[in-house]
Amino acid sequence: MATTFGFDELTQRLLAMLPAGSEAASDDLRKTFRAALEAGLARIDLVSREEFEVQQAVLARTRSKLESLEAEVAALEQRLGARAP
């Protein structure tokens, strides 16, 4: 899961910033950092990469259909305009 990898990477970066000698508390700090990150991100409205990609594909299909319909309407308008007296 990409989100888990992100939490682990952020946690490792936070642990790397701690002063030397804090290795003994690193497991507790790792759990604390991870819980804090999860709690903070849970409060904001995020979507997963999968949900984003699904919506991106829906938008691409919608745009394609809209372009097709616009071309069809333009062709119909042109035919109607050619028939007008």
N, C-alpha and C positions, 0 to 999 in steps of 0.2 A: 504494500500500500504506500503510495507516494507521500501521504500525510505523515505516516509513521516515520519514514525516512527523514522528512523535514524536521520533525520533533527531535529525533535522535541527533541530527546534525546540529541543530540549534543548542541542544543540551550539551553536546561535546564542546562547542565553541564557548559556551558560558563556563564550563568546567575548566577549559584551558586558560581562562582569564583569572582564575583564582590563584592566590599566592602559593608558593611552594610549601609543602608540609600539610596541605589540606587533603591529601589522598585518602586518609582514614575516613573522612566524612564524605567522600565522593559518591558512594552509593546513595546515601541519604540525600545529598544535594542533587544528584541526578533525578531521583524520584520527585523531589520538591520542584526542581526546574521544570520537569516534564508536566507535572500537575498544574503549575502556574501557567505554562504555555497553553495547555489544553483549556484551562478555565478562561483565559484571556481570549483565545480564539473562538471559544464556544459562544461568547457574548456578541461577536460580530457576525453579520450575515454573509457567510461564505458558501460557495458551492464546490463540489468536488470537481476534479479535472474531467472525469467522465461526464458529469452533468453539463459542464461547460461545453465539451465537445459535441454532445448531443444537441444542445441548443444552437451551437454554431452551425451544425449540419442542417437543422430545421430552418435557420435563417437563410442559409445559402439556397436551399430548395425554394423557399418563399420568394427570394429575390429573383431567382431564375423564372419562376412561374409568373411573377409580376412583369418582368421584361417581356415574356412571351405574350401575355395578355395585352400589354401596351402596344406591342407590334400588331397584334390582331385588331385592336380597336383602331389604330392608325390606318390599317389596310381597309377596314370597313368604312371609315370616314372618307378615305380617298375614293372608294367605289361609289359611295353615296354622293360625293361632290361631283364626280364625273357624270352621274346620271341627272343632276339638277339642270333645269332648263336655262 
